[in-house]
Amino acid sequence: MMNFVVKTIANAGALAVAIWLLDDITLTGDDTWNKVLTLVLVALLFGLVNFVVKPVVQLLTLPLFILTLGLITLVVNALMLMLTSWLADLSDLSFHVDGFWTAVLGGLIIAVVSWALNVVLPDED
């Protein structure tokens, strides 16, 4: 359970950094608490997408992973971020990623920040 909470906090922090750095990734809300709640819900949605969909996509694109020496990971991360944006829109969450290249850069930022936060935060069960 603790591992789930730590990963959700890391995802929320990484998403917050991407939102802060990139103008085309937006999170809107009435007040600060509404934004924080939306950010946590989007982090949960992002974690669910990465848990369910990403392994299937990685398996289907395995030859491309080998051919590009793993660089296709940037595209897969961008697609997962765009899928999260689409699902957030369906769920009436005020999170939006505008454009593929923004998603690529956002996915890179989220991967680096999430990795750094997972190193710093405890991961004990």
N, CA and C atoms as an extended XYZ file, in Angstrom:
375
Properties=species:S:1:pos:R:3:atomname:S:1:resname:S:1:resid:I:1 pbc="F F F"
N         0.816       -1.194        0.000 N   MET     1
C         0.000        0.000        0.000 CA  MET     1
C         0.857        1.254        0.000 C   MET     1
N         1.931        1.228        0.778 N   MET     2
C         2.813        2.387        0.851 CA  MET     2
C         3.473        2.643       -0.505 C   MET     2
N         3.832        1.572       -1.213 N   ASN     3
C         4.447        1.705       -2.524 CA  ASN     3
C         3.494        2.404       -3.502 C   ASN     3
N         2.211        2.071       -3.431 N   PHE     4
C         1.198        2.701       -4.281 CA  PHE     4
C         1.105        4.193       -3.991 C   PHE     4
N         1.103        4.559       -2.725 N   VAL     5
C         1.015        5.967       -2.333 CA  VAL     5
C         2.255        6.723       -2.798 C   VAL     5
N         3.422        6.130       -2.629 N   VAL     6
C         4.674        6.777       -3.037 CA  VAL     6
C         4.694        6.989       -4.546 C   VAL     6
N         4.279        5.987       -5.308 N   LYS     7
C         4.262        6.132       -6.768 CA  LYS     7
C         3.246        7.181       -7.215 C   LYS     7
N         2.119        7.266       -6.538 N   THR     8
C         1.120        8.289       -6.867 CA  THR     8
C         1.649        9.682       -6.558 C   THR     8
N         2.321        9.832       -5.426 N   ILE     9
C         2.920       11.126       -5.085 CA  ILE     9
C         4.001       11.494       -6.096 C   ILE     9
N         4.817       10.532       -6.494 N   ALA    10
C         5.860       10.786       -7.483 CA  ALA    10
C         5.241       11.181       -8.824 C   ALA    10
N         4.189       10.492       -9.241 N   ASN    11
C         3.499       10.851      -10.486 CA  ASN    11
C         2.909       12.250      -10.402 C   ASN    11
N         2.287       12.572       -9.276 N   ALA    12
C         1.694       13.903       -9.110 CA  ALA    12
C         2.769       14.979       -9.145 C   ALA    12
N         3.879       14.733       -8.487 N   GLY    13
C         4.978       15.703       -8.515 CA  GLY    13
C         5.557       15.871       -9.909 C   GLY    13
N         5.733       14.768      -10.615 N   ALA    14
C         6.280       14.833      -11.973 CA  ALA    14
C         5.309       15.547      -12.921 C   ALA    14
N         4.027       15.260      -12.786 N   LEU    15
C         3.025       15.956      -13.599 CA  LEU    15
C         3.011       17.450      -13.275 C   LEU    15
N         3.152       17.796      -11.997 N   ALA    16
C         3.169       19.205      -11.606 CA  ALA    16
C         4.356       19.933      -12.222 C   ALA    16
N         5.513       19.297      -12.254 N   VAL    17
C         6.695       19.919      -12.873 CA  VAL    17
C         6.479       20.101      -14.368 C   VAL    17
N         5.904       19.104      -15.035 N   ALA    18
C         5.638       19.222      -16.474 CA  ALA    18
C         4.628       20.337      -16.748 C   ALA    18
N         3.606       20.447      -15.912 N   ILE    19
C         2.609       21.512      -16.071 CA  ILE    19
C         3.258       22.866      -15.858 C   ILE    19
N         4.151       22.952      -14.896 N   TRP    20
C         4.828       24.204      -14.581 CA  TRP    20
C         5.788       24.626      -15.695 C   TRP    20
N         6.482       23.658      -16.294 N   LEU    21
C         7.486       23.981      -17.315 CA  LEU    21
C         6.912       24.201      -18.710 C   LEU    21
N         5.830       23.518      -19.045 N   LEU    22
C         5.302       23.566      -20.403 CA  LEU    22
C         3.954       24.280      -20.430 C   LEU    22
N         3.840       25.295      -21.263 N   ASP    23
C         2.598       26.057      -21.357 CA  ASP    23
C         1.459       25.277      -22.000 C   ASP    23
N         1.792       24.287      -22.828 N   ASP    24
C         0.756       23.541      -23.544 CA  ASP    24
C         0.221       22.336      -22.762 C   ASP    24
N         0.713       22.125      -21.553 N   ILE    25
C         0.115       21.152      -20.649 CA  ILE    25
C        -0.557       21.971      -19.562 C   ILE    25
N        -1.878       21.870      -19.491 N   THR    26
C        -2.623       22.742      -18.590 CA  THR    26
C        -3.429       21.943      -17.573 C   THR    26
N        -3.547       22.537      -16.404 N   LEU    27
C        -4.381       22.022      -15.337 CA  LEU    27
C        -5.073       23.238      -14.737 C   LEU    27
N        -6.391       23.275      -14.842 N   THR    28
C        -7.119       24.433      -14.349 CA  THR    28
C        -8.031       24.022      -13.215 C   THR    28
N        -8.363       24.992      -12.404 N   GLY    29
C        -9.256       24.751      -11.285 CA  GLY    29
C        -9.659       26.061      -10.645 C   GLY    29
N       -10.697       26.010       -9.807 N   ASP    30
C       -11.211       27.213       -9.168 CA  ASP    30
C       -10.262       27.751       -8.111 C   ASP    30
N        -9.704       26.857       -7.304 N   ASP    31
C        -8.799       27.286       -6.246 CA  ASP    31
C        -7.669       26.264       -6.125 C   ASP    31
N        -6.773       26.497       -5.191 N   THR    32
C        -5.600       25.644       -5.051 CA  THR    32
C        -5.977       24.215       -4.680 C   THR    32
N        -6.928       24.037       -3.750 N   TRP    33
C        -7.312       22.684       -3.339 CA  TRP    33
C        -7.956       21.915       -4.472 C   TRP    33
N        -8.718       22.599       -5.307 N   ASN    34
C        -9.328       21.956       -6.468 CA  ASN    34
C        -8.248       21.504       -7.444 C   ASN    34
N        -7.227       22.344       -7.633 N   LYS    35
C        -6.112       21.972       -8.519 CA  LYS    35
C        -5.338       20.785       -7.966 C   LYS    35
N        -5.107       20.779       -6.658 N   VAL    36
C        -4.372       19.673       -6.044 CA  VAL    36
C        -5.163       18.373       -6.172 C   VAL    36
N        -6.452       18.422       -5.913 N   LEU    37
C        -7.297       17.235       -6.053 CA  LEU    37
C        -7.296       16.737       -7.499 C   LEU    37
N        -7.421       17.668       -8.439 N   THR    38
C        -7.382       17.285       -9.851 CA  THR    38
C        -6.039       16.679      -10.214 C   THR    38
N        -4.953       17.250       -9.702 N   LEU    39
C        -3.617       16.726       -9.971 CA  LEU    39
C        -3.460       15.307       -9.430 C   LEU    39
N        -3.958       15.045       -8.244 N   VAL    40
C        -3.869       13.699       -7.665 CA  VAL    40
C        -4.718       12.713       -8.474 C   VAL    40
N        -5.911       13.129       -8.887 N   LEU    41
C        -6.758       12.251       -9.704 CA  LEU    41
C        -6.119       11.962      -11.062 C   LEU    41
N        -5.503       12.977      -11.662 N   VAL    42
C        -4.810       12.770      -12.942 CA  VAL    42
C        -3.600       11.863      -12.728 C   VAL    42
N        -2.895       12.008      -11.605 N   ALA    43
C        -1.763       11.131      -11.306 CA  ALA    43
C        -2.219        9.681      -11.152 C   ALA    43
N        -3.365        9.474      -10.504 N   LEU    44
C        -3.926        8.120      -10.393 CA  LEU    44
C        -4.298        7.569      -11.762 C   LEU    44
N        -4.897        8.406      -12.591 N   LEU    45
C        -5.266        7.997      -13.946 CA  LEU    45
C        -4.027        7.682      -14.777 C   LEU    45
N        -3.006        8.516      -14.656 N   PHE    46
C        -1.745        8.304      -15.370 CA  PHE    46
C        -1.084        6.999      -14.917 C   PHE    46
N        -1.112        6.740      -13.615 N   GLY    47
C        -0.560        5.491      -13.108 CA  GLY    47
C        -1.328        4.279      -13.607 C   GLY    47
N        -2.646        4.396      -13.678 N   LEU    48
C        -3.474        3.308      -14.193 CA  LEU    48
C        -3.186        3.052      -15.677 C   LEU    48
N        -3.063        4.121      -16.446 N   VAL    49
C        -2.741        3.977      -17.874 CA  VAL    49
C        -1.376        3.306      -18.035 C   VAL    49
N        -0.393        3.737      -17.245 N   ASN    50
C         0.939        3.149      -17.339 CA  ASN    50
C         0.962        1.701      -16.859 C   ASN    50
N         0.072        1.345      -15.945 N   PHE    51
C         0.028       -0.019      -15.435 CA  PHE    51
C        -0.683       -0.971      -16.388 C   PHE    51
N        -1.747       -0.494      -17.036 N   VAL    52
C        -2.575       -1.378      -17.859 CA  VAL    52
C        -2.186       -1.329      -19.333 C   VAL    52
N        -2.081       -0.134      -19.893 N   VAL    53
C        -1.929        0.010      -21.333 CA  VAL    53
C        -0.470       -0.053      -21.780 C   VAL    53
N         0.419        0.571      -21.034 N   LYS    54
C         1.807        0.686      -21.477 CA  LYS    54
C         2.495       -0.667      -21.719 C   LYS    54
N         2.340       -1.664      -20.843 N   PRO    55
C         2.987       -2.955      -21.137 CA  PRO    55
C         2.493       -3.603      -22.432 C   PRO    55
N         1.223       -3.451      -22.721 N   VAL    56
C         0.678       -4.016      -23.967 CA  VAL    56
C         1.294       -3.310      -25.175 C   VAL    56
N         1.371       -1.990      -25.105 N   VAL    57
C         1.961       -1.222      -26.212 CA  VAL    57
C         3.437       -1.566      -26.362 C   VAL    57
N         4.144       -1.708      -25.257 N   GLN    58
C         5.558       -2.063      -25.327 CA  GLN    58
C         5.761       -3.451      -25.930 C   GLN    58
N         4.894       -4.370      -25.594 N   LEU    59
C         5.000       -5.715      -26.168 CA  LEU    59
C         4.740       -5.691      -27.669 C   LEU    59
N         3.724       -4.935      -28.088 N   LEU    60
C         3.394       -4.864      -29.507 CA  LEU    60
C         4.453       -4.134      -30.325 C   LEU    60
N         5.171       -3.223      -29.687 N   THR    61
C         6.191       -2.461      -30.415 CA  THR    61
C         7.606       -2.935      -30.087 C   THR    61
N         7.739       -4.160      -29.597 N   LEU    62
C         9.048       -4.703      -29.235 CA  LEU    62
C        10.068       -4.628      -30.382 C   LEU    62
N         9.696       -4.967      -31.623 N   PRO    63
C        10.689       -4.824      -32.700 CA  PRO    63
C        11.181       -3.374      -32.875 C   PRO    63
N        10.286       -2.403      -32.664 N   LEU    64
C        10.711       -1.009      -32.765 CA  LEU    64
C        11.636       -0.616      -31.620 C   LEU    64
N        11.409       -1.188      -30.422 N   PHE    65
C        12.316       -0.939      -29.306 CA  PHE    65
C        13.715       -1.419      -29.647 C   PHE    65
N        13.794       -2.598      -30.247 N   ILE    66
C        15.097       -3.156      -30.614 CA  ILE    66
C        15.721       -2.342      -31.745 C   ILE    66
N        14.935       -2.014      -32.752 N   LEU    67
C        15.438       -1.287      -33.914 CA  LEU    67
C        15.926        0.113      -33.560 C   LEU    67
N        15.217        0.803      -32.662 N   THR    68
C        15.585        2.184      -32.325 CA  THR    68
C        16.430        2.265      -31.054 C   THR    68
N        16.855        1.114      -30.540 N   LEU    69
C        17.658        1.049      -29.319 CA  LEU    69
C        16.967        1.732      -28.144 C   LEU    69
N        15.651        1.620      -28.085 N   GLY    70
C        14.880        2.133      -26.969 CA  GLY    70
C        14.365        3.546      -27.117 C   GLY    70
N        14.719        4.236      -28.188 N   LEU    71
C        14.261        5.615      -28.355 CA  LEU    71
C        12.753        5.718      -28.582 C   LEU    71
N        12.146        4.634      -29.009 N   ILE    72
C        10.694        4.633      -29.207 CA  ILE    72
C         9.970        4.802      -27.861 C   ILE    72
N        10.707        4.627      -26.763 N   THR    73
C        10.135        4.837      -25.431 CA  THR    73
C         9.594        6.256      -25.298 C   THR    73
N        10.267        7.238      -25.901 N   LEU    74
C         9.791        8.619      -25.863 CA  LEU    74
C         8.419        8.744      -26.508 C   LEU    74
N         8.229        8.054      -27.617 N   VAL    75
C         6.942        8.099      -28.313 CA  VAL    75
C         5.872        7.382      -27.492 C   VAL    75
N         6.208        6.239      -26.905 N   VAL    76
C         5.247        5.500      -26.091 CA  VAL    76
C         4.843        6.328      -24.874 C   VAL    76
N         5.817        6.975      -24.224 N   ASN    77
C         5.482        7.835      -23.079 CA  ASN    77
C         4.589        8.990      -23.507 C   ASN    77
N         4.854        9.567      -24.666 N   ALA    78
C         4.014       10.663      -25.176 CA  ALA    78
C         2.596       10.172      -25.438 C   ALA    78
N         2.463        8.982      -26.013 N   LEU    79
C         1.135        8.430      -26.268 CA  LEU    79
C         0.385        8.134      -24.973 C   LEU    79
N         1.095        7.683      -23.945 N   MET    80
C         0.449        7.431      -22.654 CA  MET    80
C        -0.021        8.750      -22.024 C   MET    80
N         0.768        9.816      -22.187 N   LEU    81
C         0.370       11.119      -21.661 CA  LEU    81
C        -0.829       11.673      -22.431 C   LEU    81
N        -0.848       11.490      -23.738 N   MET    82
C        -1.988       11.943      -24.537 CA  MET    82
C        -3.242       11.124      -24.211 C   MET    82
N        -3.081        9.832      -23.976 N   LEU    83
C        -4.215        8.990      -23.577 CA  LEU    83
C        -4.753        9.435      -22.217 C   LEU    83
N        -3.866        9.776      -21.301 N   THR    84
C        -4.287       10.290      -19.999 CA  THR    84
C        -5.056       11.592      -20.162 C   THR    84
N        -4.586       12.466      -21.049 N   SER    85
C        -5.293       13.723      -21.306 CA  SER    85
C        -6.681       13.462      -21.862 C   SER    85
N        -6.798       12.510      -22.770 N   TRP    86
C        -8.102       12.182      -23.364 CA  TRP    86
C        -9.045       11.593      -22.319 C   TRP    86
N        -8.525       10.681      -21.495 N   LEU    87
C        -9.351       10.086      -20.443 CA  LEU    87
C        -9.742       11.122      -19.391 C   LEU    87
N        -8.844       12.054      -19.090 N   ALA    88
C        -9.166       13.124      -18.143 CA  ALA    88
C       -10.280       14.003      -18.699 C   ALA    88
N       -10.246       14.243      -20.002 N   ASP    89
C       -11.309       15.019      -20.635 CA  ASP    89
C       -12.648       14.288      -20.543 C   ASP    89
N       -12.631       12.984      -20.743 N   LEU    90
C       -13.860       12.191      -20.610 CA  LEU    90
C       -14.377       12.181      -19.177 C   LEU    90
N       -13.469       12.287      -18.214 N   SER    91
C       -13.837       12.256      -16.801 CA  SER    91
C       -14.109       13.644      -16.231 C   SER    91
N       -14.133       14.653      -17.077 N   ASP    92
C       -14.348       16.044      -16.668 CA  ASP    92
C       -13.269       16.557      -15.716 C   ASP    92
N       -12.053       16.053      -15.865 N   LEU    93
C       -10.913       16.594      -15.134 CA  LEU    93
C       -10.270       17.659      -16.010 C   LEU    93
N        -9.860       18.739      -15.415 N   SER    94
C        -9.362       19.878      -16.195 CA  SER    94
C        -7.866       19.759      -16.458 C   SER    94
N        -7.474       18.690      -17.148 N   PHE    95
C        -6.084       18.443      -17.536 CA  PHE    95
C        -6.054       18.253      -19.035 C   PHE    95
N        -5.129       18.961      -19.715 N   HIS    96
C        -5.077       18.855      -21.165 CA  HIS    96
C        -3.638       18.966      -21.657 C   HIS    96
N        -3.293       18.111      -22.606 N   VAL    97
C        -2.007       18.166      -23.296 CA  VAL    97
C        -2.299       18.557      -24.736 C   VAL    97
N        -1.689       19.641      -25.180 N   ASP    98
C        -1.969       20.179      -26.505 CA  ASP    98
C        -0.835       19.856      -27.469 C   ASP    98
N        -0.984       18.782      -28.222 N   GLY    99
C        -0.035       18.466      -29.272 CA  GLY    99
C         0.900       17.317      -28.939 C   GLY    99
N         1.331       16.637      -29.998 N   PHE   100
C         2.192       15.466      -29.849 CA  PHE   100
C         3.572       15.835      -29.319 C   PHE   100
N         4.190       16.885      -29.875 N   TRP   101
C         5.549       17.236      -29.463 CA  TRP   101
C         5.588       17.751      -28.030 C   TRP   101
N         4.531       18.395      -27.613 N   THR   102
C         4.416       18.780      -26.202 CA  THR   102
C         4.339       17.535      -25.341 C   THR   102
N         3.607       16.528      -25.802 N   ALA   103
C         3.501       15.264      -25.065 CA  ALA   103
C         4.847       14.547      -25.003 C   ALA   103
N         5.629       14.614      -26.076 N   VAL   104
C         6.958       13.994      -26.071 CA  VAL   104
C         7.845       14.656      -25.019 C   VAL   104
N         7.882       15.985      -25.035 N   LEU   105
C         8.694       16.712      -24.061 CA  LEU   105
C         8.150       16.523      -22.644 C   LEU   105
N         6.824       16.547      -22.508 N   GLY   106
C         6.211       16.306      -21.204 CA  GLY   106
C         6.497       14.911      -20.690 C   GLY   106
N         6.429       13.920      -21.564 N   GLY   107
C         6.742       12.549      -21.168 CA  GLY   107
C         8.181       12.397      -20.708 C   GLY   107
N         9.092       13.104      -21.374 N   LEU   108
C        10.501       13.075      -20.976 CA  LEU   108
C        10.684       13.722      -19.604 C   LEU   108
N        10.051       14.869      -19.397 N   ILE   109
C        10.132       15.556      -18.104 CA  ILE   109
C         9.545       14.682      -17.002 C   ILE   109
N         8.384       14.108      -17.265 N   ILE   110
C         7.722       13.265      -16.264 CA  ILE   110
C         8.575       12.041      -15.931 C   ILE   110
N         9.195       11.435      -16.918 N   ALA   111
C        10.035       10.261      -16.666 CA  ALA   111
C        11.235       10.614      -15.786 C   ALA   111
N        11.894       11.713      -16.082 N   VAL   112
C        13.075       12.107      -15.313 CA  VAL   112
C        12.701       12.507      -13.885 C   VAL   112
N        11.667       13.337      -13.740 N   VAL   113
C        11.263       13.791      -12.406 CA  VAL   113
C        10.700       12.633      -11.590 C   VAL   113
N         9.920       11.773      -12.203 N   SER   114
C         9.361       10.625      -11.496 CA  SER   114
C        10.475        9.701      -11.012 C   SER   114
N        11.461        9.474      -11.851 N   TRP   115
C        12.603        8.650      -11.448 CA  TRP   115
C        13.314        9.276      -10.250 C   TRP   115
N        13.562       10.591      -10.324 N   ALA   116
C        14.254       11.278       -9.231 CA  ALA   116
C        13.434       11.220       -7.935 C   ALA   116
N        12.138       11.412       -8.032 N   LEU   117
C        11.295       11.356       -6.835 CA  LEU   117
C        11.207        9.945       -6.269 C   LEU   117
N        11.191        8.938       -7.122 N   ASN   118
C        11.167        7.554       -6.641 CA  ASN   118
C        12.476        7.176       -5.952 C   ASN   118
N        13.585        7.814       -6.344 N   VAL   119
C        14.862        7.569       -5.674 CA  VAL   119
C        14.845        8.193       -4.281 C   VAL   119
N        14.265        9.402       -4.171 N   VAL   120
C        14.263       10.136       -2.906 CA  VAL   120
C        13.207        9.612       -1.934 C   VAL   120
N        12.019        9.315       -2.431 N   LEU   121
C        10.925        8.888       -1.551 CA  LEU   121
C        11.112        7.435       -1.110 C   LEU   121
N        10.661        7.102        0.089 N   PRO   122
C        10.793        5.701        0.565 CA  PRO   122
C         9.868        4.781       -0.227 C   PRO   122
N        10.273        3.527       -0.354 N   ASP   123
C         9.458        2.568       -1.098 CA  ASP   123
C         9.183        1.294       -0.307 C   ASP   123
N         9.129        1.394        0.986 N   GLU   124
C         8.878        0.220        1.815 CA  GLU   124
C         7.388       -0.095        1.855 C   GLU   124
N         7.041       -1.377        1.920 N   ASP   125
C         5.639       -1.799        2.043 CA  ASP   125
C         5.227       -1.894        3.478 C   ASP   125
